[in-house]
Amino acid sequence: MSIVENQKTSIAQTIRERRSIKRFNGELVEEAEIVALLEDAVWAPNHGKREPWRFIIAAGEGRERLLELLQEVSIGVKALEMSPEALEKAMDKFTKPGAYLFVIVDEDARQKQRLEDFAAASALVQNFQLLAWGKNIGVCWKTPAFIDDPKFREKLGVKLGERVIGMIQIGRFDEVPAPKERTPVAEKLTRF
């Protein structure tokens, strides 16, 4: 097998084996690890080489500040009424990831560019997920409603004219979820 064929097999295998991780073990992920993954992920195709993205990383102390903000916007007023145990359970889905990455894209007024930029940033996120998987780092791309909340956007540092396309949870994991069945391509394929 040639080197190129071997690489293609390896890429295909990684694509098929990668899973979204939703159960993290709580181990922290260093900012430097995330930046290193991003250095390769930014090689995603992007129309006109606009590189329409920017990132907000919450690792280390930033992660702790983010957890406070997430408690405020995700659970909000209900947190005041919760027992410490109930609050801990509600926040568990946020406290287990070892770091967070927010992917932000300019909201170009022109529809074509806006769609191209979203597609490019989505390709970048897929690159990031595959690269992280190769380093035994789990990732889950989330789009919770609060990422559009004005209070959350302001405190996170999202500017007017920008869109948060994803809250990426990053962390270590102990178990790989079982694969879910995929619809055969033949069932989704129409010939022209």
Buried (B, 14 or more C-beta within 10 A) or exposed (E): EEEEEEEEEEEEEBEEEBBEBBBBBEEBBEBEBBEEBBEEBBEBEBEEEBEBBBBBBBBBEBBEEBBEBBBBBBBEEEBEEBEEEEBEEBBEBBBBBBBBBBBBBBBBEEEEBBEBBBBBBBBBBBBBBBBBBBEEBBBBBBEBEBBEBEEBBEBBEBEEEBBBBBBBBBBBBEEEEEEEEEEEEEEEEEEE
